[in-house]
Amino acid sequence: MKKIIAEVSARHIHLCQKDLEILFGKNYTLRKKSALSQTGHYAAQETVTLVNKSKSLTVRVIGPTRPDTQVELSMTDCKFLDIKPVLKLSGDIKNSSGLTLVGPKGKVKLKTGVIVAKRHLHLAVQDAKKWQLKNNQKVSLAVKGERELIFKSIIVRVSDGQTRLHLDTDEANAAGLKNGDICEGLF
C-alpha cells in the first residue's frame, strides 16, 4: 500500500490580477501568510467576502494570481450561499456558478468561476514514475478508522511539489480526516 498524506482544502479563492486590483487597489501584490505543499503556492494574508443575495462568507486568497478568478467551495457552502454547486476539476470554470466578490477597495461580479473542486491527488513527478501513474488518471484511496471509507475517482495531477490528497471539508468530515492524516493508495 502507498501511504499518502491528506490535506483538507477549505473554501478559498484564486484571483486574476485584474480582479485583485479591483478588490485591493491598483498594482496590489498579495502578501504571503504561509506556504502550501504545492511548489510556489501560498495562503495569502488577504481575504475576500463572497456575497449572494443576503448571504455572505469570507474566504482566504491563495497566491499567486491566475489567468482566471476561481472560487472553490464545498457543497455545504454552496447550499448556504444558495448557489448551484458545480463539480469541476480545479481550473475548469466553464459553465460554473457566479456571485459577487467584495474587497476593501471594490467589488467584482463573477458570472462564472465558482466551483466545488473534484477530489484530486497532487502527485510528485518522482512518485508518478515510481507508482506508474499518469496525469488525469483516476485512482482510489482508503481511509481507515471509525469512519472508514474508500474515495474513488480521484483525479491524478502530476506536478512539482509534494504528493498530497486534496479533499474539501465535506469529504474530509465524512471520513473523519484532518490535515496530515494518512490514506492508503489502492492503485
NORRAFEN-V398818 format. One line per field, one symbol per residue. ss: DSSP state (h for helix, s for strand, l for the rest). psi: psi as a letter, one per 20 degrees, with the letter a starting at -180 (. if undefined). A space follows every 50 residues. Layout:
ss->???
psi->???
This chain:
ss->lssssssssllsssllhhhhhhhhlllllllssssllllllsssssssss ssllsssssssssllllllsssllhhhhhhhlllllssllllllllssss ssllllsssssssssssllssssshhhhhhhllllllsssssslllllss sssssssssllllssssshhhhhhhllllllssssll
psi->qppppqponrprqpqrgghghghiqpkqpqppgqqrippiqqprhqqqpp ppcjqqqpqqppraqrhqppporrhgggggilqppooqpphnjpkrrrap ppahiaqpophrioropqqqoooqghhgggjlqqpjqprqqqprahlprp prlpppnprqaqoqppqrhggghhikqrpiqprppk.
